[in-house]
Amino acid sequence: MQPHEFWQELHPQGRFPVEGGHERAFPATFADGRQLLLPIRPLPDGVHALASLIVNQAGFAVVDALAEDLAARLAPFAPDVVVGLPTLGLTLAAEVARKLGHARYVPLGTSRKFWYEDTLSVPMSSITTPGQQKRLYADPRMLPLVSGRRVALVDDVISSGTSILAGLSLLKALDIEPVAVGAAMLQSGRWRPALAAFGPQWPERVRGCFSTPMLEKGRDGLWHVPAAA
């Protein structure tokens, strides 16, 4: 597959084997068995790799399927409002809110508008933009939409947990504790200790459409799912 061909099509159950070696793509699997081929991104150590998902490059049918699946997982928490994390999480959050029957959602942002307040912001970094320190802002005009409401915080991918922690920290500063956290992909389990350190309740409030493991390079030169994954 060429780079622009990923994230465009859902495949039926069992189309691609999860076990065994993978060269360039890993089949992420929904709970109902459908599969989505994701490109494999080797990490700098040359020994490990992760499956990648860029939601705003995905086909509309794929985004729709991700939003429908995640909305169904968040529905038992009965959220009143969906709050989206920038940048890629905004694409998914808007569609999840729509699937939940909401009329709108609340986006957080990293671009400071002149009416924003520094007191309504926290530092934010991302695994996909290493070395870039940004700030995450809440629009003060949107506070009535989230104050005292049941909030679901949504991002596209949870990997190291840094983006979600920034979102949780900002909402905590607003005296808001989300009832749930959602993402299309839970990328390995590295996020769990970070969220547990922030609060023991958070790992159990996380929902994702699918999980993907940290892959390891085998002697055959292919990427494999570790036996303990």
Sequence and secondary structure as in RCSB ss.txt:
>XXXX:A:sequence
MQPHEFWQELHPQGRFPVEGGHERAFPATFADGRQLLLPIRPLPDGVHALASLIVNQAGFAVVDALAEDLAARLA
PFAPDVVVGLPTLGLTLAAEVARKLGHARYVPLGTSRKFWYEDTLSVPMSSITTPGQQKRLYADPRMLPLVSGRR
VALVDDVISSGTSILAGLSLLKALDIEPVAVGAAMLQSGRWRPALAAFGPQWPERVRGCFSTPMLEKGRDGLWHV
PAAA
>XXXX:A:secstr
  GGGTTS  B TTSS SSS BSSEEEEE TTS EEEEEEEE TTSSEEEE   GGGS HHHHHHHHHHHHHHHG
GG  SEEEE TTHHHHHHHHHHHHTT S  EE BSS  TT  GGGEEEEEETTEEEEEEEEE  GGGHHHHTTS 
EEEEEEEESSSHHHHHHHHHHHHTT   SEEEEEEEESSTHHHHHHHH TTTGGGEEEEEEE  EEE TTSSEE 
 TT 
